[in-house]
Amino acid sequence: MSFKIFAPEEVAIFNLIATQREHSDRDDDCLVYSISRGQRMLQSTGEAVKYGIGLSEQRRIILGLVNDEIINADWVMAQGEQNITGLKFAHHEESWMWEKYGTLLMPIDNNYDDYFFIQISFNRIRTIRENCVAEYQCELFYDEEQCCFCVECKNTGKIYYINKLRSTMKPFKILLATFNSAHKHVTRTWLNGNDETHIGKQSITTRAFAKKSVVRNELSPFVTLGTEDINIEVEATLTLSQLKALEKA
């Protein structure tokens, strides 16, 4: 599965897809998504103006989700003279689409530009939401009493203690030094000026912090590693999956 953190306008469109799927009468995973219906919903909530989403922007965003392999969708590229047969789809053969969608391929107004044919299950919707929709406001802080980095979720008030990052190891010392610096940003030169954080010519991104390091994974929403510097943002908005990962860290 391919995932990414959605931009606000992508969240708005994904919510439309989920809503139309939920209100669909189909008992399978085949959804005929209406762009015009989605636009009316966006305008009723004010999101059309807030995010600058019109019909063309809806299409662009949905195509982006398809290209990113987050959703599976098809659409009519061309149609025959009778507006019913001779349909040419972007990805599937017409016979396959008729088998899956049947009479749903015959919209009353024959305006095929208004429709995306999306295959998406409720379980897939949940998985996408957990991995792509960042909605948990979190803050990274250091607990001096326990010598441990922690993340507090403002939405729930829960605190996650990052026990995988051990205080005796250099990655911890580098992160702590960065956290305590004036701007929470340090360079290689700065690190090499202290015996506890000295890394020499090692790559900060790949050697100072290993590939499976908690800093490069669970704490990545807060920590940006460059070849020559480290930067920490104490506040970040996380997905549910990122929160679950912190719980295991």
N, C-alpha and C positions, 0 to 999 in steps of 0.2 A: 504494500500500500504506500502511496505517495502522499505526504502531508506537508503543509506549510502553515505559518500563522497568517490568518486572513487579515487583510486591510478592512477598515470599517465598511466600505462599500461592498466588499465581498461577503461580509457577514450579513448585510441587509439582503443581498440576493440569495444567499444560502438559506436564510430564514424564509424567504418567499417559496423556494423549492420545497422546503420541509413542510410549510403550511399547505401548499397545494397537494403535496403527497398525502398529508394527513386527512385532507378533505376529499380525496379521490374515492370514487366508488369501487375502484378496482381492488380485487383481493389478491393481486400479485404485485410485482415490483415495477410494473410498467406505468409511467406517468406521462401524460401529455401536458407539458407545461405551457401555459399561455402567457406570452410576454405582455399583452395588453392588460390582462387581468392583474398580473404582477405590478404593472405600472399604476393601475388604479389603487392598489394597496399601498404602494410607496407614497403616492400623493396624499392618501388619506392619513398617513402617519407623519408626514412632513419629511420623510427621508429622501424623497425625490429632490427636493430643494437642498436639504442638508448636505447630501453627498453628490449632487449634480448628476443624478441618474435619470436619463431619458430612455427611450426604446433602444436606441443604438448602443448606449452604454450598457444596458442590460445584456444585449447580445454579446458585446465585447467581454463582459465579465464572465458570462456563462462559458463562452468559448475558451477563456483563460483557464477556468476550472477543468474543462475537458482536456486542454493541452497539458495541464499539470497532473493529469490522471487522477484527479480527486473525484470527479463524477463521470459516469458513462452516459453520453448523450449522442443523439443523431438528429439530423434535420434534412429537410428536402432541399436539394440543390437545383432540381429542374422537374417539370411535370409535363405529362402528355396533354394533348388537345382536350381530352374529356375531363381533365382536372382530377381524375380518380386513378386511372391506370397510367402506366409509363412513368412512375415516380422514380427519380434518381436521388439516392441518399448519399450523405457524406461518407458513411462508413460501412453500411450493411447493404446486402442485396435486397431488392424490393420484396422478394418472396419471403425472406426471413422476417422483414418488418411486418408484412401482412399476417404472418403466423403469430407474431408476438402481440401486435396491436389491433389486428382485425379492423372492425368498422371505425375505430378511433382514428384511422388514417383518413377519414372522410369528414373533416370539419365542415360544419354547415355553410360557412361563408367561403370555403375553398381558399382561404388566405393562409397558405402554408408558411409564409414568412413570420406568422405570429406564434409558431409552435416549435418547441424542442421536445423530442421524444427521449425521455430520461428513464433509465433503469436504476432504481435506487430503493433499497430496503430500509425499513425503520432501524434495523441494527446498524446499517451503514451510516445513516443519518446521525445516530448516536455516536458512532466512532469518529466521524468527521468533526462533530461538535466538540468532543473531548480533546481532539488533537489540533484543531485549527482555530477554534474560537477562544481568544484570550480575554477572559472576563474577571480574573481574580487579581485584585490589587495586592501586591506583596512588597515587603520591605526586608532587605538584608541587614542584619546587625551582628555584633560580636558580643557574646556573653562572657565577661571577664571572669566571673566566678567559676564557670564550667570550662573555660578556655576552649570555647566552641563557637563556630559560626552558626547562626540561626536565621530562619526565614519566617516572618509572621505574615499570615494571610489576613488582610484587613476585612475581607468579606465574612470570614468565619471566626476570626480571633484565634485561630489555631497557630501554634508555633512548631516549626519543624527544626529539629536539632541535627546538624550535619555531622554525624559521627564518623563517616568515612574519611573525612579530612582530619588526619591526626596531627596534633600540635607539635610532635617531635620531628616531623618530616619537613623538608625544605619547601614543597609546594604550599604548605600551610603558612610557613614563615614569610614566604613571598607575598601571599595573599593578604596576610595580616599587615605587613609593612605597607602594602599598597592602600589598604583600607584606612590605615592611620595617617597616611600622607595628607598634605594640605588639600590637594584637589582630587584625591583618590585616583591618581594617575602617576605612574612612575615609568622611567625609561631603563634600558639595559645599563647605561652608565651609572644611574642612581643605584640600581640593584648591586652592581659590582663594587660599589663603594662600601659595602658592608659584608663581613665574613658570613653571616647567617643567610644572606640572600644572594651571595655571589654565584653567578651562573656562567661566567666567562663568555665564550662565544656560542654557547648552546642556543638552539632555537627556542625562544620563549613558547611558541605555539605548539611545537611537537616534542621537545625534549624536557624542558623545565616542567611541563605538565603533560603527562602521558595521555595517549589516545583515549583510554578508559577512565581518565581522571575525573573526579566529581566536578572539578572546576570547568573542564571542557564539555561536561554533559549536564548534570543536574543544576549547576550554578551558572550555566552559559547565558541565561537571560540577564544576569547581573554583571558578568565579567566578559570583557572584550580583550582578546589576546592578539597582539600584533607581533611582527618579527622583532620589533625594537622597543615595544612598550606594553603596558597593561593598564586598562581603565576599568573602574568599577562604578556602576550606577546602583545606588542603594534601593531605588524603587523600580519595579517592573510589573507588567501585567502578564499573568501566566494562564496557560490552559489547564484544564482539569488533569490531563495526562502529565503535565509538568509538575503539578502539585503531588500527584501520586508517586512520581519519581523521587521527589524530595522526601516523601514519607519513608522511602526505602533507603535513603542516603544517610 
